[in-house]
Amino acid sequence: MTYDDLVDDLLARHGDCERTQMMGMPSVKRNGKLVLGYRRDEDAVVFKLPDPIAHGEALKLPGAHLFHPGGGDRVFKEWVVIPREHEAEWPAFAEHAVTHAG
């Protein structure tokens, strides 16, 4: 699955989602709130996962980690980077991110 396939599926099922560019990456917003993006440099998708259970499940995946944009001190604690090796998991985490968008 590619990032574009993932996004095409989300847009087809959620009319209030839109493609955008944020934090230097292709991204998706729902109702104006950023929910996921694609990190080209890591070949990974970043998901906003506010639910502690989904967040914990994502971080259990080998290679997954908290989103740390720009390499500074700021870590986005609700955001998890999930590498391509787990692309089969991307749709479920994408649905969770979109469903839980504030």
Biotite code that builds the C-alpha atoms (Angstrom):
import biotite.structure as struc

atoms = struc.array([
    struc.Atom([0.000, 0.000, 0.000], chain_id="A", res_id=1, res_name="MET", atom_name="CA", element="C"),
    struc.Atom([1.235, 3.472, -0.802], chain_id="A", res_id=2, res_name="THR", atom_name="CA", element="C"),
    struc.Atom([0.515, 6.628, 1.139], chain_id="A", res_id=3, res_name="TYR", atom_name="CA", element="C"),
    struc.Atom([-1.569, 7.852, -1.819], chain_id="A", res_id=4, res_name="ASP", atom_name="CA", element="C"),
    struc.Atom([-3.648, 4.646, -1.773], chain_id="A", res_id=5, res_name="ASP", atom_name="CA", element="C"),
    struc.Atom([-4.251, 5.138, 1.942], chain_id="A", res_id=6, res_name="LEU", atom_name="CA", element="C"),
    struc.Atom([-5.348, 8.732, 1.452], chain_id="A", res_id=7, res_name="VAL", atom_name="CA", element="C"),
    struc.Atom([-7.511, 7.951, -1.585], chain_id="A", res_id=8, res_name="ASP", atom_name="CA", element="C"),
    struc.Atom([-9.385, 5.387, 0.500], chain_id="A", res_id=9, res_name="ASP", atom_name="CA", element="C"),
    struc.Atom([-9.883, 7.839, 3.382], chain_id="A", res_id=10, res_name="LEU", atom_name="CA", element="C"),
    struc.Atom([-11.126, 10.585, 1.071], chain_id="A", res_id=11, res_name="LEU", atom_name="CA", element="C"),
    struc.Atom([-13.569, 8.192, -0.596], chain_id="A", res_id=12, res_name="ALA", atom_name="CA", element="C"),
    struc.Atom([-15.054, 7.213, 2.769], chain_id="A", res_id=13, res_name="ARG", atom_name="CA", element="C"),
    struc.Atom([-14.816, 10.507, 4.655], chain_id="A", res_id=14, res_name="HIS", atom_name="CA", element="C"),
    struc.Atom([-16.073, 13.503, 2.712], chain_id="A", res_id=15, res_name="GLY", atom_name="CA", element="C"),
    struc.Atom([-14.827, 15.901, 5.374], chain_id="A", res_id=16, res_name="ASP", atom_name="CA", element="C"),
    struc.Atom([-11.185, 14.841, 4.896], chain_id="A", res_id=17, res_name="CYS", atom_name="CA", element="C"),
    struc.Atom([-8.848, 16.769, 2.638], chain_id="A", res_id=18, res_name="GLU", atom_name="CA", element="C"),
    struc.Atom([-5.293, 16.551, 1.361], chain_id="A", res_id=19, res_name="ARG", atom_name="CA", element="C"),
    struc.Atom([-2.990, 19.279, 2.573], chain_id="A", res_id=20, res_name="THR", atom_name="CA", element="C"),
    struc.Atom([0.667, 20.040, 3.241], chain_id="A", res_id=21, res_name="GLN", atom_name="CA", element="C"),
    struc.Atom([1.721, 20.619, 6.846], chain_id="A", res_id=22, res_name="MET", atom_name="CA", element="C"),
    struc.Atom([5.025, 20.487, 8.699], chain_id="A", res_id=23, res_name="MET", atom_name="CA", element="C"),
    struc.Atom([6.822, 19.866, 5.415], chain_id="A", res_id=24, res_name="GLY", atom_name="CA", element="C"),
    struc.Atom([4.918, 16.687, 4.597], chain_id="A", res_id=25, res_name="MET", atom_name="CA", element="C"),
    struc.Atom([1.887, 15.612, 2.579], chain_id="A", res_id=26, res_name="PRO", atom_name="CA", element="C"),
    struc.Atom([-0.925, 15.369, 5.110], chain_id="A", res_id=27, res_name="SER", atom_name="CA", element="C"),
    struc.Atom([-4.617, 14.834, 5.714], chain_id="A", res_id=28, res_name="VAL", atom_name="CA", element="C"),
    struc.Atom([-6.954, 17.048, 7.687], chain_id="A", res_id=29, res_name="LYS", atom_name="CA", element="C"),
    struc.Atom([-10.430, 16.286, 8.905], chain_id="A", res_id=30, res_name="ARG", atom_name="CA", element="C"),
    struc.Atom([-12.614, 19.263, 9.730], chain_id="A", res_id=31, res_name="ASN", atom_name="CA", element="C"),
    struc.Atom([-9.517, 21.450, 9.688], chain_id="A", res_id=32, res_name="GLY", atom_name="CA", element="C"),
    struc.Atom([-7.528, 19.265, 12.111], chain_id="A", res_id=33, res_name="LYS", atom_name="CA", element="C"),
    struc.Atom([-4.383, 17.441, 11.068], chain_id="A", res_id=34, res_name="LEU", atom_name="CA", element="C"),
    struc.Atom([-4.764, 13.664, 11.489], chain_id="A", res_id=35, res_name="VAL", atom_name="CA", element="C"),
    struc.Atom([-1.908, 12.054, 9.558], chain_id="A", res_id=36, res_name="LEU", atom_name="CA", element="C"),
    struc.Atom([1.013, 12.733, 7.268], chain_id="A", res_id=37, res_name="GLY", atom_name="CA", element="C"),
    struc.Atom([3.735, 11.053, 5.262], chain_id="A", res_id=38, res_name="TYR", atom_name="CA", element="C"),
    struc.Atom([7.405, 11.280, 6.223], chain_id="A", res_id=39, res_name="ARG", atom_name="CA", element="C"),
    struc.Atom([9.300, 10.789, 2.964], chain_id="A", res_id=40, res_name="ARG", atom_name="CA", element="C"),
    struc.Atom([12.646, 10.727, 4.764], chain_id="A", res_id=41, res_name="ASP", atom_name="CA", element="C"),
    struc.Atom([11.499, 7.723, 6.839], chain_id="A", res_id=42, res_name="GLU", atom_name="CA", element="C"),
    struc.Atom([9.065, 6.173, 4.329], chain_id="A", res_id=43, res_name="ASP", atom_name="CA", element="C"),
    struc.Atom([6.540, 6.147, 7.158], chain_id="A", res_id=44, res_name="ALA", atom_name="CA", element="C"),
    struc.Atom([3.112, 7.498, 8.025], chain_id="A", res_id=45, res_name="VAL", atom_name="CA", element="C"),
    struc.Atom([2.608, 9.660, 11.100], chain_id="A", res_id=46, res_name="VAL", atom_name="CA", element="C"),
    struc.Atom([-0.743, 9.254, 12.863], chain_id="A", res_id=47, res_name="PHE", atom_name="CA", element="C"),
    struc.Atom([-2.353, 11.358, 15.559], chain_id="A", res_id=48, res_name="LYS", atom_name="CA", element="C"),
    struc.Atom([-3.548, 8.749, 18.059], chain_id="A", res_id=49, res_name="LEU", atom_name="CA", element="C"),
    struc.Atom([-5.073, 10.437, 21.119], chain_id="A", res_id=50, res_name="PRO", atom_name="CA", element="C"),
    struc.Atom([-6.579, 7.209, 22.446], chain_id="A", res_id=51, res_name="ASP", atom_name="CA", element="C"),
    struc.Atom([-4.046, 5.641, 24.856], chain_id="A", res_id=52, res_name="PRO", atom_name="CA", element="C"),
    struc.Atom([-4.841, 2.081, 23.761], chain_id="A", res_id=53, res_name="ILE", atom_name="CA", element="C"),
    struc.Atom([-4.333, 2.725, 20.029], chain_id="A", res_id=54, res_name="ALA", atom_name="CA", element="C"),
    struc.Atom([-1.289, 4.860, 20.820], chain_id="A", res_id=55, res_name="HIS", atom_name="CA", element="C"),
    struc.Atom([0.254, 2.054, 22.860], chain_id="A", res_id=56, res_name="GLY", atom_name="CA", element="C"),
    struc.Atom([-0.502, -0.555, 20.197], chain_id="A", res_id=57, res_name="GLU", atom_name="CA", element="C"),
    struc.Atom([1.173, 1.608, 17.567], chain_id="A", res_id=58, res_name="ALA", atom_name="CA", element="C"),
    struc.Atom([4.296, 2.078, 19.679], chain_id="A", res_id=59, res_name="LEU", atom_name="CA", element="C"),
    struc.Atom([4.591, -1.699, 20.155], chain_id="A", res_id=60, res_name="LYS", atom_name="CA", element="C"),
    struc.Atom([5.316, -2.113, 16.437], chain_id="A", res_id=61, res_name="LEU", atom_name="CA", element="C"),
    struc.Atom([9.049, -2.551, 15.787], chain_id="A", res_id=62, res_name="PRO", atom_name="CA", element="C"),
    struc.Atom([10.511, 0.683, 14.440], chain_id="A", res_id=63, res_name="GLY", atom_name="CA", element="C"),
    struc.Atom([7.528, 2.830, 15.453], chain_id="A", res_id=64, res_name="ALA", atom_name="CA", element="C"),
    struc.Atom([8.327, 5.905, 17.512], chain_id="A", res_id=65, res_name="HIS", atom_name="CA", element="C"),
    struc.Atom([6.965, 9.241, 18.685], chain_id="A", res_id=66, res_name="LEU", atom_name="CA", element="C"),
    struc.Atom([6.945, 12.028, 16.104], chain_id="A", res_id=67, res_name="PHE", atom_name="CA", element="C"),
    struc.Atom([9.833, 14.413, 16.636], chain_id="A", res_id=68, res_name="HIS", atom_name="CA", element="C"),
    struc.Atom([9.657, 16.973, 13.814], chain_id="A", res_id=69, res_name="PRO", atom_name="CA", element="C"),
    struc.Atom([12.704, 19.036, 13.062], chain_id="A", res_id=70, res_name="GLY", atom_name="CA", element="C"),
    struc.Atom([14.928, 17.214, 15.527], chain_id="A", res_id=71, res_name="GLY", atom_name="CA", element="C"),
    struc.Atom([14.436, 19.838, 18.241], chain_id="A", res_id=72, res_name="GLY", atom_name="CA", element="C"),
    struc.Atom([13.291, 19.358, 21.811], chain_id="A", res_id=73, res_name="ASP", atom_name="CA", element="C"),
    struc.Atom([9.608, 19.187, 20.976], chain_id="A", res_id=74, res_name="ARG", atom_name="CA", element="C"),
    struc.Atom([8.052, 15.730, 20.737], chain_id="A", res_id=75, res_name="VAL", atom_name="CA", element="C"),
    struc.Atom([4.459, 15.392, 19.552], chain_id="A", res_id=76, res_name="PHE", atom_name="CA", element="C"),
    struc.Atom([3.327, 12.930, 22.214], chain_id="A", res_id=77, res_name="LYS", atom_name="CA", element="C"),
    struc.Atom([0.012, 11.937, 20.588], chain_id="A", res_id=78, res_name="GLU", atom_name="CA", element="C"),
    struc.Atom([1.693, 11.297, 17.229], chain_id="A", res_id=79, res_name="TRP", atom_name="CA", element="C"),
    struc.Atom([3.267, 7.970, 16.257], chain_id="A", res_id=80, res_name="VAL", atom_name="CA", element="C"),
    struc.Atom([5.455, 7.306, 13.217], chain_id="A", res_id=81, res_name="VAL", atom_name="CA", element="C"),
    struc.Atom([4.753, 3.866, 11.734], chain_id="A", res_id=82, res_name="ILE", atom_name="CA", element="C"),
    struc.Atom([7.270, 2.655, 9.123], chain_id="A", res_id=83, res_name="PRO", atom_name="CA", element="C"),
    struc.Atom([6.401, 1.007, 5.820], chain_id="A", res_id=84, res_name="ARG", atom_name="CA", element="C"),
    struc.Atom([7.263, -2.447, 7.148], chain_id="A", res_id=85, res_name="GLU", atom_name="CA", element="C"),
    struc.Atom([3.889, -2.204, 8.943], chain_id="A", res_id=86, res_name="HIS", atom_name="CA", element="C"),
    struc.Atom([1.921, -0.769, 6.018], chain_id="A", res_id=87, res_name="GLU", atom_name="CA", element="C"),
    struc.Atom([-0.743, -3.448, 6.522], chain_id="A", res_id=88, res_name="ALA", atom_name="CA", element="C"),
    struc.Atom([-1.539, -1.658, 9.802], chain_id="A", res_id=89, res_name="GLU", atom_name="CA", element="C"),
    struc.Atom([-1.790, 1.817, 8.245], chain_id="A", res_id=90, res_name="TRP", atom_name="CA", element="C"),
    struc.Atom([-5.505, 1.648, 7.296], chain_id="A", res_id=91, res_name="PRO", atom_name="CA", element="C"),
    struc.Atom([-6.616, 0.746, 10.828], chain_id="A", res_id=92, res_name="ALA", atom_name="CA", element="C"),
    struc.Atom([-4.526, 3.507, 12.403], chain_id="A", res_id=93, res_name="PHE", atom_name="CA", element="C"),
    struc.Atom([-5.681, 5.958, 9.724], chain_id="A", res_id=94, res_name="ALA", atom_name="CA", element="C"),
    struc.Atom([-9.305, 5.139, 10.509], chain_id="A", res_id=95, res_name="GLU", atom_name="CA", element="C"),
    struc.Atom([-8.625, 5.603, 14.199], chain_id="A", res_id=96, res_name="HIS", atom_name="CA", element="C"),
    struc.Atom([-6.915, 8.956, 13.605], chain_id="A", res_id=97, res_name="ALA", atom_name="CA", element="C"),
    struc.Atom([-9.759, 10.206, 11.403], chain_id="A", res_id=98, res_name="VAL", atom_name="CA", element="C"),
    struc.Atom([-12.476, 8.916, 13.733], chain_id="A", res_id=99, res_name="THR", atom_name="CA", element="C"),
    struc.Atom([-10.887, 10.552, 16.774], chain_id="A", res_id=100, res_name="HIS", atom_name="CA", element="C"),
    struc.Atom([-10.161, 13.910, 15.128], chain_id="A", res_id=101, res_name="ALA", atom_name="CA", element="C"),
    struc.Atom([-11.469, 16.559, 17.494], chain_id="A", res_id=102, res_name="GLY", atom_name="CA", element="C"),
])
